[in-house]
C-alpha cells in the first residue's frame, strides 16, 4: 500500500504519529584532572577485595584437597556376615 487509508475525524488520535525533532544536547565540560582521580579510600579497597578473594579460593582449594585425601584412604574390610541361627535348622 502506498498511502494510508482515510480515518474518520472522530477516530483520529490527539497525539502525533512521529516524535518531533529534539534540539541538540549541550556538550558536557570535562572536570579538572584533580577531580577525575578516585578518592584515597578507594585505593585501599582494591587490595582488600583481592586479598579476600585469594583467601576464599585458598579455603575452597584446601577443603577440596582434604576431601580428596580422605577418599584415597583404604577402607576397612567389612566383616563377613555371620550365618543366622535360623539358616542352620
Biopython code that builds the backbone (N, CA, C, O; Angstrom):
import numpy as np
from Bio.PDB.StructureBuilder import StructureBuilder

atoms = [
    (1, "UNK", "N", (0.838, -1.175, 0.000)),
    (1, "UNK", "CA", (0.000, 0.000, 0.000)),
    (1, "UNK", "C", (0.884, 1.238, 0.000)),
    (1, "UNK", "O", (1.820, 1.353, 0.790)),
    (2, "UNK", "N", (0.580, 2.126, -0.866)),
    (2, "UNK", "CA", (1.405, 3.314, -0.981)),
    (2, "UNK", "C", (0.849, 4.496, -0.186)),
    (2, "UNK", "O", (1.551, 5.489, 0.004)),
    (3, "UNK", "N", (-0.371, 4.408, 0.273)),
    (3, "UNK", "CA", (-0.925, 5.501, 1.072)),
    (3, "UNK", "C", (-1.705, 4.925, 2.247)),
    (3, "UNK", "O", (-2.094, 3.757, 2.230)),
    (4, "UNK", "N", (-1.930, 5.747, 3.265)),
    (4, "UNK", "CA", (-2.695, 5.295, 4.420)),
    (4, "UNK", "C", (-4.182, 5.503, 4.142)),
    (4, "UNK", "O", (-4.561, 6.472, 3.483)),
    (5, "UNK", "N", (-5.014, 4.609, 4.636)),
    (5, "UNK", "CA", (-6.451, 4.749, 4.381)),
    (5, "UNK", "C", (-7.013, 5.959, 5.130)),
    (5, "UNK", "O", (-6.446, 6.376, 6.139)),
    (6, "UNK", "N", (-8.102, 6.515, 4.654)),
    (6, "UNK", "CA", (-8.681, 7.677, 5.333)),
    (6, "UNK", "C", (-9.229, 7.281, 6.709)),
    (6, "UNK", "O", (-9.791, 6.201, 6.886)),
    (7, "UNK", "N", (-9.048, 8.186, 7.674)),
    (7, "UNK", "CA", (-9.510, 7.946, 9.048)),
    (7, "UNK", "C", (-10.606, 8.956, 9.345)),
    (7, "UNK", "O", (-10.425, 10.150, 9.107)),
    (8, "UNK", "N", (-11.739, 8.496, 9.863)),
    (8, "UNK", "CA", (-12.816, 9.441, 10.182)),
    (8, "UNK", "C", (-12.354, 10.460, 11.225)),
    (8, "UNK", "O", (-11.512, 10.123, 12.057)),
    (9, "UNK", "N", (-12.865, 11.680, 11.214)),
    (9, "UNK", "CA", (-12.409, 12.724, 12.140)),
    (9, "UNK", "C", (-12.613, 12.352, 13.617)),
    (9, "UNK", "O", (-11.809, 12.764, 14.453)),
    (10, "UNK", "N", (-13.624, 11.615, 13.954)),
    (10, "UNK", "CA", (-13.862, 11.251, 15.344)),
    (10, "UNK", "C", (-12.934, 10.135, 15.826)),
    (10, "UNK", "O", (-12.868, 9.864, 17.025)),
    (11, "UNK", "N", (-12.234, 9.501, 14.924)),
    (11, "UNK", "CA", (-11.395, 8.364, 15.271)),
    (11, "UNK", "C", (-9.891, 8.704, 15.209)),
    (11, "UNK", "O", (-9.057, 7.811, 15.357)),
    (12, "UNK", "N", (-9.546, 9.958, 14.995)),
    (12, "UNK", "CA", (-8.143, 10.343, 14.895)),
    (12, "UNK", "C", (-7.548, 10.525, 16.293)),
    (12, "UNK", "O", (-8.219, 10.985, 17.217)),
    (13, "UNK", "N", (-6.295, 10.159, 16.421)),
    (13, "UNK", "CA", (-5.604, 10.267, 17.700)),
    (13, "UNK", "C", (-5.216, 11.717, 17.966)),
    (13, "UNK", "O", (-4.843, 12.439, 17.041)),
    (14, "UNK", "N", (-5.302, 12.150, 19.228)),
    (14, "UNK", "CA", (-4.895, 13.526, 19.541)),
    (14, "UNK", "C", (-3.371, 13.671, 19.592)),
    (14, "UNK", "O", (-2.859, 14.788, 19.671)),
    (15, "UNK", "N", (-2.652, 12.560, 19.546)),
    (15, "UNK", "CA", (-1.192, 12.596, 19.640)),
    (15, "UNK", "C", (-0.568, 12.464, 18.254)),
    (15, "UNK", "O", (-1.129, 11.788, 17.392)),
    (16, "UNK", "N", (0.581, 13.098, 18.026)),
    (16, "UNK", "CA", (1.221, 12.971, 16.716)),
    (16, "UNK", "C", (1.768, 11.561, 16.512)),
    (16, "UNK", "O", (2.076, 10.864, 17.478)),
    (17, "UNK", "N", (1.887, 11.143, 15.247)),
    (17, "UNK", "CA", (2.381, 9.807, 14.931)),
    (17, "UNK", "C", (3.888, 9.707, 15.142)),
    (17, "UNK", "O", (4.383, 8.661, 15.562)),
    (18, "UNK", "N", (4.618, 10.772, 14.860)),
    (18, "UNK", "CA", (6.063, 10.775, 15.000)),
    (18, "UNK", "C", (6.472, 11.833, 16.014)),
    (18, "UNK", "O", (5.822, 12.869, 16.151)),
    (19, "UNK", "N", (7.545, 11.556, 16.712)),
    (19, "UNK", "CA", (8.049, 12.490, 17.703)),
    (19, "UNK", "C", (8.764, 13.632, 16.991)),
    (19, "UNK", "O", (9.504, 13.394, 16.037)),
    (20, "UNK", "N", (8.552, 14.880, 17.443)),
    (20, "UNK", "CA", (9.236, 15.999, 16.784)),
    (20, "UNK", "C", (10.738, 15.948, 17.078)),
    (20, "UNK", "O", (11.148, 15.370, 18.084)),
    (21, "UNK", "N", (11.554, 16.543, 16.218)),
    (21, "UNK", "CA", (13.000, 16.513, 16.447)),
    (21, "UNK", "C", (13.369, 17.277, 17.722)),
    (21, "UNK", "O", (12.739, 18.272, 18.080)),
    (22, "UNK", "N", (14.392, 16.789, 18.383)),
    (22, "UNK", "CA", (14.861, 17.405, 19.620)),
    (22, "UNK", "C", (16.019, 18.344, 19.325)),
    (22, "UNK", "O", (16.760, 18.143, 18.363)),
    (23, "UNK", "N", (16.174, 19.374, 20.155)),
    (23, "UNK", "CA", (17.353, 20.238, 19.976)),
    (23, "UNK", "C", (18.605, 19.480, 20.421)),
    (23, "UNK", "O", (18.512, 18.594, 21.271)),
    (24, "UNK", "N", (19.761, 19.808, 19.870)),
    (24, "UNK", "CA", (20.979, 19.086, 20.266)),
    (24, "UNK", "C", (21.304, 19.332, 21.742)),
    (24, "UNK", "O", (21.063, 20.416, 22.274)),
    (25, "UNK", "N", (21.851, 18.315, 22.381)),
    (25, "UNK", "CA", (22.201, 18.414, 23.789)),
    (25, "UNK", "C", (23.478, 19.239, 23.940)),
    (25, "UNK", "O", (24.375, 19.165, 23.100)),
    (26, "UNK", "N", (23.553, 20.025, 25.013)),
    (26, "UNK", "CA", (24.776, 20.811, 25.206)),
    (26, "UNK", "C", (25.949, 19.889, 25.550)),
    (26, "UNK", "O", (25.768, 18.853, 26.190)),
    (27, "UNK", "N", (27.136, 20.273, 25.126)),
    (27, "UNK", "CA", (28.335, 19.472, 25.386)),
    (27, "UNK", "C", (28.700, 19.571, 26.868)),
    (27, "UNK", "O", (28.621, 20.645, 27.464)),
    (28, "UNK", "N", (29.099, 18.447, 27.454)),
    (28, "UNK", "CA", (29.494, 18.438, 28.863)),
    (28, "UNK", "C", (30.934, 18.889, 28.978)),
    (28, "UNK", "O", (31.794, 18.500, 28.189)),
    (29, "UNK", "N", (31.173, 19.710, 29.969)),
    (29, "UNK", "CA", (32.542, 20.158, 30.223)),
    (29, "UNK", "C", (33.241, 19.103, 31.077)),
    (29, "UNK", "O", (32.660, 18.597, 32.037)),
    (30, "UNK", "N", (34.497, 18.767, 30.729)),
    (30, "UNK", "CA", (35.248, 17.789, 31.499)),
    (30, "UNK", "C", (35.707, 18.422, 32.806)),
    (30, "UNK", "O", (36.151, 19.570, 32.831)),
    (31, "UNK", "N", (35.595, 17.649, 33.902)),
    (31, "UNK", "CA", (36.089, 18.196, 35.168)),
    (31, "UNK", "C", (37.617, 18.247, 35.151)),
    (31, "UNK", "O", (38.247, 17.505, 34.398)),
    (32, "UNK", "N", (38.215, 19.104, 35.963)),
    (32, "UNK", "CA", (39.681, 19.150, 36.015)),
    (32, "UNK", "C", (40.255, 17.794, 36.429)),
    (32, "UNK", "O", (39.555, 16.987, 37.039)),
    (33, "UNK", "N", (41.524, 17.540, 36.100)),
    (33, "UNK", "CA", (42.150, 16.237, 36.370)),
    (33, "UNK", "C", (42.153, 15.889, 37.845)),
    (33, "UNK", "O", (42.109, 14.709, 38.195)),
    (34, "UNK", "N", (42.204, 16.875, 38.712)),
    (34, "UNK", "CA", (42.216, 16.589, 40.150)),
    (34, "UNK", "C", (40.908, 15.936, 40.594)),
    (34, "UNK", "O", (40.907, 15.084, 41.482)),
    (35, "UNK", "N", (39.808, 16.332, 39.981)),
    (35, "UNK", "CA", (38.508, 15.775, 40.353)),
    (35, "UNK", "C", (38.273, 14.411, 39.704)),
    (35, "UNK", "O", (37.407, 13.667, 40.163)),
    (36, "UNK", "N", (39.014, 14.060, 38.655)),
    (36, "UNK", "CA", (38.827, 12.790, 37.979)),
    (36, "UNK", "C", (39.420, 11.632, 38.778)),
    (36, "UNK", "O", (38.982, 10.492, 38.621)),
    (37, "UNK", "N", (40.388, 11.899, 39.615)),
    (37, "UNK", "CA", (41.038, 10.836, 40.372)),
    (37, "UNK", "C", (40.100, 10.274, 41.424)),
    (37, "UNK", "O", (39.231, 10.971, 41.948)),
    (38, "UNK", "N", (40.295, 9.006, 41.719)),
    (38, "UNK", "CA", (39.490, 8.354, 42.753)),
    (38, "UNK", "C", (39.942, 8.846, 44.122)),
    (38, "UNK", "O", (41.113, 9.177, 44.303)),
    (39, "UNK", "N", (39.039, 8.898, 45.074)),
    (39, "UNK", "CA", (39.428, 9.303, 46.417)),
    (39, "UNK", "C", (40.429, 8.309, 47.009)),
    (39, "UNK", "O", (40.523, 7.168, 46.557)),
    (40, "UNK", "N", (41.159, 8.742, 48.003)),
    (40, "UNK", "CA", (42.198, 7.912, 48.609)),
    (40, "UNK", "C", (41.635, 6.634, 49.217)),
    (40, "UNK", "O", (42.337, 5.623, 49.250)),
    (41, "UNK", "N", (40.403, 6.640, 49.697)),
    (41, "UNK", "CA", (39.798, 5.461, 50.307)),
    (41, "UNK", "C", (39.646, 4.312, 49.326)),
    (41, "UNK", "O", (39.732, 3.149, 49.722)),
    (42, "UNK", "N", (39.422, 4.616, 48.051)),
    (42, "UNK", "CA", (39.238, 3.565, 47.050)),
    (42, "UNK", "C", (40.540, 2.826, 46.757)),
    (42, "UNK", "O", (40.507, 1.692, 46.279)),
    (43, "UNK", "N", (41.676, 3.440, 47.033)),
    (43, "UNK", "CA", (42.940, 2.775, 46.777)),
    (43, "UNK", "C", (43.146, 1.614, 47.744)),
    (43, "UNK", "O", (43.890, 0.683, 47.435)),
    (44, "UNK", "N", (42.508, 1.654, 48.893)),
    (44, "UNK", "CA", (42.639, 0.575, 49.859)),
    (44, "UNK", "C", (41.655, -0.554, 49.596)),
    (44, "UNK", "O", (41.885, -1.689, 50.012)),
    (45, "UNK", "N", (40.583, -0.255, 48.923)),
    (45, "UNK", "CA", (39.534, -1.256, 48.713)),
    (45, "UNK", "C", (39.992, -2.340, 47.747)),
    (45, "UNK", "O", (39.721, -3.518, 47.983)),
    (46, "UNK", "N", (40.668, -1.981, 46.680)),
    (46, "UNK", "CA", (41.060, -2.960, 45.655)),
    (46, "UNK", "C", (41.971, -4.041, 46.227)),
    (46, "UNK", "O", (41.696, -5.222, 46.015)),
    (47, "UNK", "N", (43.051, -3.696, 46.949)),
    (47, "UNK", "CA", (43.875, -4.775, 47.512)),
    (47, "UNK", "C", (43.140, -5.591, 48.568)),
    (47, "UNK", "O", (43.374, -6.791, 48.713)),
    (48, "UNK", "N", (42.256, -4.936, 49.299)),
    (48, "UNK", "CA", (41.488, -5.649, 50.317)),
    (48, "UNK", "C", (40.572, -6.688, 49.674)),
    (48, "UNK", "O", (40.499, -7.824, 50.141)),
    (49, "UNK", "N", (39.886, -6.310, 48.623)),
    (49, "UNK", "CA", (38.992, -7.241, 47.927)),
    (49, "UNK", "C", (39.801, -8.375, 47.298)),
    (49, "UNK", "O", (39.367, -9.527, 47.302)),
    (50, "UNK", "N", (40.973, -8.049, 46.760)),
    (50, "UNK", "CA", (41.818, -9.085, 46.168)),
    (50, "UNK", "C", (42.284, -10.074, 47.235)),
    (50, "UNK", "O", (42.312, -11.281, 46.996)),
    (51, "UNK", "N", (42.646, -9.567, 48.400)),
    (51, "UNK", "CA", (43.097, -10.447, 49.484)),
    (51, "UNK", "C", (41.968, -11.355, 49.960)),
    (51, "UNK", "O", (42.193, -12.537, 50.220)),
    (52, "UNK", "N", (40.770, -10.821, 50.073)),
    (52, "UNK", "CA", (39.624, -11.631, 50.498)),
    (52, "UNK", "C", (39.326, -12.703, 49.448)),
    (52, "UNK", "O", (39.025, -13.843, 49.800)),
    (53, "UNK", "N", (39.405, -12.353, 48.181)),
    (53, "UNK", "CA", (39.157, -13.329, 47.117)),
    (53, "UNK", "C", (40.190, -14.435, 47.111)),
    (53, "UNK", "O", (39.847, -15.604, 46.940)),
    (54, "UNK", "N", (41.454, -14.079, 47.296)),
    (54, "UNK", "CA", (42.505, -15.094, 47.326)),
    (54, "UNK", "C", (42.327, -15.999, 48.539)),
    (54, "UNK", "O", (42.528, -17.210, 48.446)),
    (55, "UNK", "N", (41.951, -15.419, 49.675)),
    (55, "UNK", "CA", (41.711, -16.229, 50.874)),
    (55, "UNK", "C", (40.561, -17.195, 50.684)),
    (55, "UNK", "O", (40.629, -18.343, 51.124)),
    (56, "UNK", "N", (39.511, -16.739, 50.034)),
    (56, "UNK", "CA", (38.362, -17.611, 49.796)),
    (56, "UNK", "C", (38.745, -18.757, 48.856)),
    (56, "UNK", "O", (38.350, -19.903, 49.074)),
    (57, "UNK", "N", (39.508, -18.444, 47.822)),
    (57, "UNK", "CA", (39.947, -19.503, 46.905)),
    (57, "UNK", "C", (40.857, -20.498, 47.611)),
    (57, "UNK", "O", (40.765, -21.702, 47.370)),
    (58, "UNK", "N", (41.734, -20.006, 48.482)),
    (58, "UNK", "CA", (42.623, -20.910, 49.213)),
    (58, "UNK", "C", (41.831, -21.812, 50.148)),
    (58, "UNK", "O", (42.156, -22.990, 50.294)),
    (59, "UNK", "N", (40.801, -21.275, 50.780)),
    (59, "UNK", "CA", (39.962, -22.080, 51.670)),
    (59, "UNK", "C", (39.239, -23.174, 50.889)),
    (59, "UNK", "O", (39.200, -24.327, 51.319)),
    (60, "UNK", "N", (38.675, -22.816, 49.758)),
    (60, "UNK", "CA", (37.976, -23.811, 48.940)),
    (60, "UNK", "C", (38.938, -24.874, 48.412)),
    (60, "UNK", "O", (38.609, -26.059, 48.387)),
    (61, "UNK", "N", (40.124, -24.445, 47.991)),
    (61, "UNK", "CA", (41.098, -25.408, 47.493)),
    (61, "UNK", "C", (41.535, -26.350, 48.613)),
    (61, "UNK", "O", (41.706, -27.548, 48.384)),
    (62, "UNK", "N", (41.717, -25.819, 49.821)),
    (62, "UNK", "CA", (42.091, -26.655, 50.957)),
    (62, "UNK", "C", (41.012, -27.661, 51.297)),
    (62, "UNK", "O", (41.306, -28.824, 51.571)),
    (63, "UNK", "N", (39.769, -27.222, 51.281)),
    (63, "UNK", "CA", (38.667, -28.137, 51.580)),
    (63, "UNK", "C", (38.577, -29.232, 50.515)),
    (63, "UNK", "O", (38.338, -30.395, 50.840)),
    (64, "UNK", "N", (38.761, -28.872, 49.276)),
    (64, "UNK", "CA", (38.718, -29.858, 48.197)),
    (64, "UNK", "C", (39.878, -30.846, 48.321)),
    (64, "UNK", "O", (39.703, -32.044, 48.102)),
    (65, "UNK", "N", (41.058, -30.343, 48.671)),
    (65, "UNK", "CA", (42.231, -31.195, 48.817)),
    (65, "UNK", "C", (42.039, -32.175, 49.962)),
    (65, "UNK", "O", (42.384, -33.350, 49.835)),
    (66, "UNK", "N", (41.490, -31.706, 51.083)),
    (66, "UNK", "CA", (41.264, -32.598, 52.219)),
    (66, "UNK", "C", (40.241, -33.674, 51.873)),
    (66, "UNK", "O", (40.385, -34.827, 52.279)),
    (67, "UNK", "N", (39.234, -33.304, 51.142)),
    (67, "UNK", "CA", (38.212, -34.292, 50.751)),
    (67, "UNK", "C", (38.812, -35.359, 49.852)),
    (67, "UNK", "O", (38.507, -36.543, 49.996)),
    (68, "UNK", "N", (39.657, -34.945, 48.933)),
    (68, "UNK", "CA", (40.236, -35.920, 48.016)),
    (68, "UNK", "C", (41.208, -36.838, 48.763)),
    (68, "UNK", "O", (41.352, -38.001, 48.388)),
    (69, "UNK", "N", (41.869, -36.353, 49.793)),
    (69, "UNK", "CA", (42.775, -37.196, 50.573)),
    (69, "UNK", "C", (41.987, -38.243, 51.360)),
    (69, "UNK", "O", (42.426, -39.386, 51.489)),
    (70, "UNK", "N", (40.833, -37.857, 51.880)),
    (70, "UNK", "CA", (40.020, -38.806, 52.642)),
    (70, "UNK", "C", (39.518, -39.932, 51.741)),
    (70, "UNK", "O", (39.379, -41.072, 52.186)),
    (71, "UNK", "N", (39.256, -39.624, 50.512)),
    (71, "UNK", "CA", (38.745, -40.636, 49.589)),
    (71, "UNK", "C", (39.844, -41.623, 49.202)),
    (71, "UNK", "O", (39.542, -42.753, 48.819)),
    (72, "UNK", "N", (41.122, -41.216, 49.293)),
    (72, "UNK", "CA", (42.219, -42.091, 48.916)),
    (72, "UNK", "C", (42.564, -43.112, 49.994)),
    (72, "UNK", "O", (43.259, -44.088, 49.711)),
    (73, "UNK", "N", (42.098, -42.912, 51.215)),
    (73, "UNK", "CA", (42.424, -43.840, 52.299)),
    (73, "UNK", "C", (41.800, -45.206, 52.002)),
    (73, "UNK", "O", (40.678, -45.283, 51.502)),
    (74, "UNK", "N", (42.524, -46.278, 52.310)),
    (74, "UNK", "CA", (41.909, -47.593, 52.108)),
    (74, "UNK", "C", (40.807, -47.808, 53.144)),
    (74, "UNK", "O", (40.949, -47.450, 54.314)),
    (75, "UNK", "N", (39.754, -48.375, 52.702)),
    (75, "UNK", "CA", (38.627, -48.615, 53.596)),
    (75, "UNK", "C", (38.824, -49.918, 54.336)),
    (75, "UNK", "O", (39.462, -50.852, 53.850)),
    (76, "UNK", "N", (38.257, -49.951, 55.526)),
    (76, "UNK", "CA", (38.332, -51.203, 56.295)),
    (76, "UNK", "C", (37.473, -52.251, 55.626)),
    (76, "UNK", "O", (36.433, -51.952, 55.040)),
    (77, "UNK", "N", (37.920, -53.461, 55.722)),
    (77, "UNK", "CA", (37.140, -54.545, 55.146)),
    (77, "UNK", "C", (35.921, -54.789, 56.015)),
    (77, "UNK", "O", (35.977, -54.693, 57.241)),
    (78, "UNK", "N", (34.854, -55.097, 55.373)),
    (78, "UNK", "CA", (33.645, -55.418, 56.116)),
    (78, "UNK", "C", (33.778, -56.793, 56.734)),
    (78, "UNK", "O", (34.413, -57.692, 56.181)),
    (79, "UNK", "N", (33.183, -56.927, 57.853)),
    (79, "UNK", "CA", (33.170, -58.251, 58.474)),
    (79, "UNK", "C", (32.273, -59.153, 57.652)),
    (79, "UNK", "O", (31.259, -58.720, 57.104)),
    (80, "UNK", "N", (32.653, -60.373, 57.580)),
    (80, "UNK", "CA", (31.801, -61.291, 56.837)),
    (80, "UNK", "C", (30.520, -61.493, 57.632)),
    (80, "UNK", "O", (30.530, -61.520, 58.863)),
    (81, "UNK", "N", (29.449, -61.630, 56.925)),
    (81, "UNK", "CA", (28.161, -61.799, 57.583)),
    (81, "UNK", "C", (28.099, -63.147, 58.271)),
    (81, "UNK", "O", (28.412, -64.185, 57.687)),
    (82, "UNK", "N", (27.689, -63.104, 59.516)),
    (82, "UNK", "CA", (27.565, -64.343, 60.249)),
    (82, "UNK", "C", (26.302, -65.065, 59.777)),
    (82, "UNK", "O", (25.281, -64.425, 59.523)),
    (83, "UNK", "N", (26.363, -66.357, 59.663)),
    (83, "UNK", "CA", (25.141, -67.057, 59.253)),
    (83, "UNK", "C", (24.102, -66.947, 60.382)),
    (83, "UNK", "O", (24.438, -67.031, 61.563)),
    (84, "UNK", "N", (22.891, -66.765, 60.006)),
    (84, "UNK", "CA", (21.848, -66.638, 61.022)),
    (84, "UNK", "C", (21.551, -68.008, 61.625)),
    (84, "UNK", "O", (21.805, -69.044, 61.011)),
    (85, "UNK", "N", (21.026, -67.989, 62.801)),
    (85, "UNK", "CA", (20.730, -69.240, 63.504)),
    (85, "UNK", "C", (19.589, -69.986, 62.822)),
    (85, "UNK", "O", (19.513, -71.213, 62.877)),
    (86, "UNK", "N", (18.728, -69.250, 62.196)),
    (86, "UNK", "CA", (17.593, -69.900, 61.549)),
    (86, "UNK", "C", (18.025, -70.689, 60.322)),
    (86, "UNK", "O", (17.378, -71.668, 59.949)),
    (87, "UNK", "N", (19.117, -70.264, 59.697)),
    (87, "UNK", "CA", (19.568, -70.935, 58.481)),
    (87, "UNK", "C", (20.113, -72.337, 58.796)),
    (87, "UNK", "O", (20.158, -73.184, 57.903)),
    (88, "UNK", "N", (20.519, -72.596, 60.024)),
    (88, "UNK", "CA", (21.073, -73.904, 60.376)),
    (88, "UNK", "C", (19.979, -74.935, 60.658)),
    (88, "UNK", "O", (20.289, -76.120, 60.781)),
    (89, "UNK", "N", (18.768, -74.546, 60.760)),
    (89, "UNK", "CA", (17.675, -75.508, 61.056)),
    (89, "UNK", "C", (17.496, -76.507, 59.969)),
    (89, "UNK", "O", (16.628, -77.374, 60.065)),
]
sb = StructureBuilder()
sb.init_structure("model")
sb.init_model(0)
sb.init_chain("A")
sb.init_seg("    ")
for serial, (resi, resn, name, xyz) in enumerate(atoms, 1):
    if name == "N":
        sb.init_residue(resn, " ", resi, " ")
    sb.init_atom(name, np.array(xyz, "f"), 0.0, 1.0, " ", f" {name:<3s}", serial, name[0])
structure = sb.get_structure()
